[in-house]
Amino acid sequence: MASDSNSSESQRIAQQRLRIIAGHLQKHKDDDSGTIATECKAEANKGTVPRKRQEIMKWNGWGYSDSKFLFNKKGQAEFTGKRYRLSGMVLPSLQDWFENTFGASVNHKSPATPALNASAVPPASLNEAFVEDLKATGIPFSHEAEDRVFRAHGHCLHEIFALREGKKFERVPDMVVWPNCHNDVVKIVELACKHNVCLIPYGGGTSVTSALECPPEETRCIVSLDTSQMNRILWIDEKNLVAHVEAGIIGQDLERLLNESGYCTGHEPDSMEFSSLGGWVATRASGMKKNVYGNIEDLVIHLKVVTPRGVIEKSCQGPRMSTGPDIHHFILGSEGTLGVVTEVTMKIRPIPEYQKYGSVVFPNFEAGVACLREVAKQRCAPASIRLMDNEQFQFGHALKPQVSSIFTNFVEGLKKFYITKFKGFDPHQLVVATLLFEGDRERVLQHEKQVYDIAATFGGLAAGEDNGQRGYILTFVIAYLRDLGMDYYVVAESFETSVPWDSLCFSLLLSFFRVLDLCRNVKERINRECKERGVQFQPLTSCRVTQTYDAGACVYFYFAFNYRGLADPVHTYERVEHAAREEILANGGSLSHHHGVGKLRKEWMKESISSLGVGMLQSVKDYVDPDNIFGNRNLL
Amino acid sequence: MASKTLYSQRDPMLKRDCFEDILEERRNSSDLKYALRCYAPVLYKGVTPCKANMLKNIVLQSDQLHYVINQVSQESGEAPDIIQEEASVILEEMAHRLQISTVRCFAFALSKAFKTLFQHVCVNEEGIQRLQQAIQEHPVVLLPSHRSYMDFLLMSYILYTYDLALPVIAAGMDFMGMKFVGEMLRMSGAFFIRRSFGGDKLYWAVFSEYVKTMLRNGFAPIEFFLEGTRSRTCKSLTPKLGLLNIVIEPFFKGEVFDVNLVPVSISYERILEESLYARELLGVPKPKESTSGLLKARRILSEDYGSIHVYFGQPVSVRSLAQGKVNRSTYNLFPRHIPRKPMEETQSFVNDTAYRIVRLQEDNMVLKPWVLMASLLLQNLEGLELSVLTEQTVWLRGLALSYAAFLDWPDQAPTAKVVSSSLALHRGLACVSGDRVSLVVGEPLGPVTPEEALFNRAVSVLSCASYRNQVLHVFLRPAMLAVAMHTAASSKKSEWPGLYNCFSFLWDMFSNDFILCPGDTVQDFEEACYLLVKTGAVQMPQQDIVMTDIGQPTLSFFNGLLEPFLQGYQVVCRYLCEEASEGLTEKQYIPAVRSFAVKLILAGNLRCYEVLSSDMQKNALAALLRMDAVRKVKVADQVTLIVNKMAVNSIDDILGGKLPTQKALLARL
């Protein structure tokens, strides 16, 4: 691949091409169509994420500092802030649900340490020569403890728990750099190679695989490369429906900016508020609406990646190529072990004319899964279709805000009566599928009918738009809820897998799906492990099917328990999750559908992709990064 | 937890539950009321019971069956509809039609019958409680020992009594011959399988899907006999793996979280079929099961059969057993509805599990004092003094207890009373004349030929042996070591590597006759040493195993215990070396060995009657085949036995103690 001289050559060409494109743009500016482009550093940063993330985000929990759940003096749950639909609302049923589900009590608090204890942070061991050279480039950097600690973790339970407890850190990055554009990254990587410094790319910081953890054995200076300031859309090509975007942009900014021009990517992972485009590429992310728009690997047209050996990119943007194995696939899912993704050309779509939520209630999880399988078989899945199990359904209900009008309450009551009494659904069995349709109005309505008709054959009843929408709101606030749980001795985490459908019986009454078997066995394994490991309270295990494919489904598990009485809840938690993952693998599930491997699941890589497969990946790593500059030690 | 109990070093002080007599209540309250009482068992995770017809439909519609139907249709050229019809016929022939009314009839009739036949029917209630718990949590497979036709009626009867879910039971097709009874059994939960259907893909598919459907849904506990058939000798039989494979597979495929295997040990103080079995072993074919035959059997109703002990063992979790032994993810790359031969890893796991379950059955078999007395009587065929018998029985009781035998010895009664009441119960087998106790030989009417006399004597020896056999599993390992010590050296002292070779030879030789888990030779040897040292029969200074002064009676008893087997195998060897003709077929083998032995006995050259047992003859042949001393060759429709006379001869010599083990092993090669 490109040597250093080649790479600067290609950069020069790229710059030139950019200028030419920009020139074209100037010409067509008034045409109201064509391409819109921005040049590197041409305008002020208008992204959501500041360099000092801690100014707007929690340093020891999820999301914005102003948004959190709490139990007020009356014991009622509230969600603070103004950012979300639930913000500022009172959730009257949450306390009951919380106390009953976990055996927890609002009187037993386990508060977090209020502020970062700087003495718990190991001092920065800086590579002076590197710092000197970096200064000369003018790229901003910092070695303040708060900046370093913020980039030393993702959002795994053990990471957040340690922050809350104020535990001493074993290893954190020694400094943080904020490149502003591709060329800055090129410079940083060159300097890192020159001075043998370890680089760990940092995008949105939403990893749940220990991918951001600094390897404790790393003796070199560790530099966290925060891409958040590389957040511009460089150009939009409306002819080909692609946009060229800097990889540090976070999901919500990307959608917002594209929306301003009438477009969207349609890529909406649950973490899209904070996760970055580069992070999606590096972990093979999947979006909620992949049925219409595809997963990240379907959306990427072109990648620019800075590696210790130079810059990798393709020579054209053909929609498909037969040029040997796709080099993009070395980068997709490489988890920051090969280099930094700096710029991505990805597909865009006009904003859909019409969007409609929906929901279907099924008598039980089995019927729901059978329906989803049928929908996938007929290839008529809406933009999103998700099936929550009964536990999650009840959880969703506990999050209902106080109803303002008596009338809506009455209607809700009627609906409940109809479903449980008239239709005979057992409230402790029934499950709900949430749906999101997108497209032009007529087609959406037609599509909706088709899906509801299929659902009806599996005993499903349409349960309204509201229920559907609430299901999707839940995905954005659930991470905030974990912080609430941790305030009251409850630890929680989620994990995911993908698994073939494998239906076993024709009969509607009795269907055996591998999906179902996996869900049941994993839940049972968790319950059993918790019991064996001395967890005093019944854990909450809940799952949902979040994606459907022709050949299988993505299943997402939530798992939480009250840890009062346990000496080392995190260790207990980790052992249980480990057992759950083994159960998943034994039942035909994959190691991960979209979270990635990181360091958390490395031990199963050989089993998952064979030792030959690991060897192939290793040899790519050895070629691209022989000195292990990108030394986060993920994946392999 | 279960795995620990199963694999830990066998604890000599096994904790066992207490028994309760379920007949007691029957003797004090109305049988009719009992048969009509409310019966509402708890089921697996509260599933609703499935009607027999619906169950059939589920099986017939299953993907697994359809796959095989299409496959068979392609191979045979028949239309799938026709094959489907065939499958439906097979299922019709197989399926149970459990009806609570029939069960109630049985409950009534069996109450009456049990009360006349038996003194007590004892069940360990804690085991029942464990079972009840297990049934709610996971699909349960009941694995009772099989000594009598009574077994499965008894099992259902007990489960009904304790308000537990009634099992569906795999029964041999031969029961179907009894028209009325067959249908009654079907309606009390039996399903019928052909004895052999090796190559019949369709049959296998219907059968396995039927069993798996019941298991996966937890409709009912599944019950079958690991031993495959009733043991005519009262020794546990080498387990059959077919059904066990079927019930374990849903766990490997992740269709169920776990499967619980519950070993059940049913011990009879007196077996209903006692002399029937002996005759059968001696070559009188067993009467074909027929209803009229069963009626004739009413004669038995007038006799006393003592008590029955049923012990429900600790449920064994397949999940914990398989932990670290079977990699379940190897099932991931194959569609679950396509039938597949189990992988090697799985096969050996299932085999291992089967053996261990049978050993658990053995461990919890209740032994009566008579079993010890029978062992002693068989070593003194000419009879012995009552006082000597009593004294020796007490001695043997101590030995058995220190080897963790599950002995049911009446606590308060004086020894003499225990011995005399045992003799009274088994007066058909042993009699006291003067103060001498000896085996009873049935007095035939009219004049008898020497052969007939010999035959009569053999019946009583084999009947008696079936009681001795019940205790063999307790003494087997130390006894084999005792034989090894005896064979390996006439001197008192011997080095253990040589002893181990001899032990392992015997272990290998006898592994069809006894339950010896494959691969456990070393462990068994250690256990044997441990037990002999524990009771002071031997000492082990460094490399040696030395008999102690007080060890003499123990070791000579052990030698006597296995003597019939050693002699029997030797007779078989001698026959094969001396008499067997070139083209000896497998069919001719048993009658030929029998008449060879008869000749030897009549000539006064052999005093061992047990070699007349076809069971021993078959086991000896199987051992020789395993050791490559004999080969089977299929010529036309006949299977012929090719004998390697040198090898057989040297095996004979080792058994007779004329040749050290190692040399013989070399000779074989």
HADDOCK unambig.tbl for C-alpha pairs under 7 A between the chains (distance, minus, plus):
assign (segid A and resid 504 and name CA) (segid B and resid 62 and name CA) 6.89 0.50 0.50
assign (segid A and resid 504 and name CA) (segid B and resid 63 and name CA) 5.86 0.50 0.50
assign (segid A and resid 504 and name CA) (segid B and resid 337 and name CA) 6.69 0.50 0.50
assign (segid A and resid 505 and name CA) (segid B and resid 61 and name CA) 6.98 0.50 0.50
assign (segid A and resid 505 and name CA) (segid B and resid 62 and name CA) 5.10 0.50 0.50
assign (segid A and resid 505 and name CA) (segid B and resid 63 and name CA) 5.76 0.50 0.50
assign (segid A and resid 506 and name CA) (segid B and resid 61 and name CA) 6.48 0.50 0.50
assign (segid A and resid 506 and name CA) (segid B and resid 62 and name CA) 6.59 0.50 0.50
assign (segid A and resid 517 and name CA) (segid B and resid 254 and name CA) 6.15 0.50 0.50
assign (segid A and resid 517 and name CA) (segid B and resid 255 and name CA) 5.49 0.50 0.50
assign (segid A and resid 521 and name CA) (segid B and resid 257 and name CA) 5.20 0.50 0.50
assign (segid A and resid 585 and name CA) (segid B and resid 329 and name CA) 6.23 0.50 0.50
assign (segid A and resid 586 and name CA) (segid B and resid 328 and name CA) 5.01 0.50 0.50
assign (segid A and resid 586 and name CA) (segid B and resid 329 and name CA) 4.34 0.50 0.50
assign (segid A and resid 587 and name CA) (segid B and resid 253 and name CA) 6.99 0.50 0.50
assign (segid A and resid 587 and name CA) (segid B and resid 254 and name CA) 5.41 0.50 0.50
assign (segid A and resid 587 and name CA) (segid B and resid 329 and name CA) 6.45 0.50 0.50
assign (segid A and resid 588 and name CA) (segid B and resid 329 and name CA) 6.13 0.50 0.50
assign (segid A and resid 588 and name CA) (segid B and resid 332 and name CA) 4.82 0.50 0.50
